[in-house]
Amino acid sequence: MASEPLSTEPTFDIREQAARIDQALANAAKMRVEAEKAREEAAKIRQEKRSAPVTLVFTGMGAASAFIAAGVAIAKLLGG
């Protein structure tokens, strides 16, 4: 009788459990950081999409002004 185990349940090492919990917490923290980076990138892209039409308009107006100024300069040179 003395050779029979006292319990048939598996024994757990507390240090091993603590290491697993620490690793799970580290993985969760890493995933939170990655999720925050993804949210920031998405916000940046949304901002760029919102401002793109305005930027395009101002760039087009600048280019049109340059063409008009160049045309006036050529007209002055040729027209005297």
N, C-alpha and C positions, 0 to 999 in steps of 0.2 A: 503494500500500500504506500509506502514512503516514496516509491519511484514514480508514482502518478503525478502529473502536473496539477497544481492547485487550481488553475484556471485555464479554460480552453480559448479565452479571448486573446487576440494578439496584443503584445505589449508595444507601447509607443514610446519612443524616445522624445523627451520634452525638447531637447536641443534641436532635433530633426524637425519637429513641428514648428518651433520658433524660426528656424531657417526657412522653412517653406512659407510661413506667414510673412517674413521679411521680404522674401523674393516676390510674393504676390503683391505686397504693398509697393515694392519698387516698380514692378510691371504696371501697376495701376497708375502710379505717379508719372511714369514715362508715357503712358497712353493719354493721360490728362494733358501733358505738355504738347504732345502731337496734335491732340484735338484742338487745343488753343491756337496752335500755329495754323491749323487748317481754317479755323474760324477767322483769324486775322487775315489770312490770304484771301478768303472769300469776301471779306469786307473790303479789302483793297481792290479786288476785281470789280465789285459792285460800284465802288466810288469811281473807278476808271470808266466803267460803262456809263455812269451818269454824266461825267464831265466830258466824254468823248465828243458828243455833238457840239457842245459849246466851243471846245478847242478847235474842232474842224471849221466852224463858222469863222472864228477869229483868224485862223490860218488862211482861209480862203480870202477873207477881206484884206489881209496883209499882202497876199500874192496879187490880188486885183489892184491894189493901190500901187504896188511896184510896177505892174504892167502899164498902168495909166501914167505913172511918172516917167517911165521909159518912153512911152509914146509921146508925151509932151516934150521931153528932151529931144527926141528925134525930129519932131515937128519944128521945134525952135531952130535946130541946126540946119534943117533943110529949107525951112520957110524964111529964115533970116530975120 
